[in-house]
Amino acid sequence: MKSLNRLGIALAGLMLTTGLGVAAETAKLTDPQIAHIAYTADNVDIEAAKLALKTSKTKAVQDFAENMIRDHEAVNKQALALVAKLKVTPEDNPTSQALTKQAAATQAHLATLKGAAFDKAYVDNEVAYHHAVNGALETTLIPATQSAELKDLLTTGLKIFKGHEEHARMVAGKLK
């Protein structure tokens, strides 16, 4: 139980750090960087969901993970089509790198867990992750986006991801 509490505290700290990093870069973020951040954030969630499908035996967790894969892959497919249409190449940046590094640490920890401990840690991470990403989309990424089409895609994604956060909270409530 202590390790789960530490994970929750560490994740909250990482989410705050990432959010602050995004906020600090607001003036410098370009549409190619924003596209890369959004794509990276989706991939982080896809990889976490794949681990959940492989590890969890709980139907609610598996159903949630399947939804995450389906929805995030669909948004990424739309994002790739849009950047191709706009002839924009997503650009790696410190925020994308921080998300990737943070995700690797979280994945490594989750991979050490089994059963109810895994389910709780995974779902709690999904709540925190979606909350942080949704906040970054609302307060930083969408306002900083110059392209109307990219802004529309991010706004649509935000609506979907707010639903994911609520779904994660519902699943978390069932696991208690």
N, C-alpha and C positions, 0 to 999 in steps of 0.2 A: 504494500500500500504506500509506503514511503516513496518508493521509486515512481509510482504513478503521480503522487503529489509533486515530486521534484520535476517530473516530465511536464506536468501542467504549468508549473511556475516557469520552467525553462522555455516552454513554447510561448507563454504569454510574453516573456521578455523578448524572445526572438521576434514575435509579431510586432511588438512595440518598436523594436529597433528597425525592422524592415519598414514599418510605416513611417517612422521618423526619417529614415533614409530617403524614402520616396518624397516625403514632404520637403526635405532639404533640397532635392534636385528639381523641384517644380519648375523653376525658371529656366533650367537647362534642358529639360526633357523635350525631345523631338518626337514627332509621330513615329518614325522608325524605332525609336527606343521604347515608346509606349506600346507599340505592337509587339515588340519582343518581350516586354514584361508580361503582357496579357497572355501571350502564347506560352511563356515559361510557367506562369501561374497555373494555367490549364494543365500543362504536362505534369507538373508536380502533383496535382490532384489525381490525374489519371494513374500515375505510378503508385500512389498510395492506395487507390482503389484496387489495382491489380494485386497488390500485396494482401489486401483484405479478402479478396476472392480466394486467394491461395491459402490463407491462414484461418479465416473465421469459419465456424460451423453454424453460426447463428443466422437464421433466415433474414431477419430484419437488417442485419449488417451486410449480408451478401446482396440483398435487394438494393440497399442504399448504394453500395459500391458499384453495382451494375448501372444504376442511374447516373453516378458520377462519370463513369467511363463514357456512356452513351452521350450525355449532355456536353461534357467537356470536349470530346472528340468532334462533336457536331459544331461547336463554337470555333474550335481550331480550324476545322475545314472551311468554315465561312471566312475566318480571318485570313487564311492562306489565299483563298480566292480573291478577297478584297485587296490584299497587298499586291497580288499579281496584276489585278485590274488597274490599280493605281501606280503600278511600276515602282513600288517601294520595297526596299530590302530591309527587313527587321534588323535592328542594330543592337548587338549585345551591349550591356551596360552594367554598372555596379549593382543596381537593384535586381536585375535578372540574375546576376552572379550570386548575390546574397540569398535570393530565393532558392537557387539550386543548391548552394552549400547547406543552407538550413534544412532543406528537404532531405538531403543525404544523411544528415545527422538524425533526423526524425525517423527516416526509413530504417536506419541501422538499429535504432532503439526499438522500434516496433517489431523488427524481425527477431528480437530476443524474447518476445512475449508470446504467450499461447492462451487459448481459451478466453475466459471472461476478462482477464487482464488485458489481452490484446484488444478485444472488442471495445472495452471502455477507453483505452488509450487512443485507439484509432478514431472512434466517434468523437471523443473530446477534442482531439486534434482537428477534426473536420469542422467542428463548431468554431474553434478559435481561428482556424485558417480562413474559413469563409468570412467570418466577421472581419478579420484584418484585411483581406482582399477586397471585400465589399466597401469597407471604409476608404481604402486607397483609391478604388474606382470612383467613388462619390466625391471625395474631397480633393483628389490630386490628379488622377489620370484622365478622367473625363473632362474636367475643366481645362487641363493643359493641352488637350487634343485639338489640333487645327483643322484636320479633315472632317467635314460633316459626316461622310460615310463611315469613317472609323469611329467617330463619336457615337453615331447611331448603333453601330455594332457593339460597342462597349456598354452603351445604355441598355440594349437588349440583353447582353450578357449579365449585367448587374441584376436585372429583374429575375433571370434564371437563377443566379447565384444566391440571391436573397432567399429564394425558395429552397435552395440546397441548405442554407444555414438553418432555416426553420425545420427542414426534414431531419437534419443532423440532431437538432435539439430534441425533436420528437423521439428519434431512435435512442438518444442518450437517456431520455426519461424512462424508456422501457427497460434499459439495462440496469437501472438502479435497484 
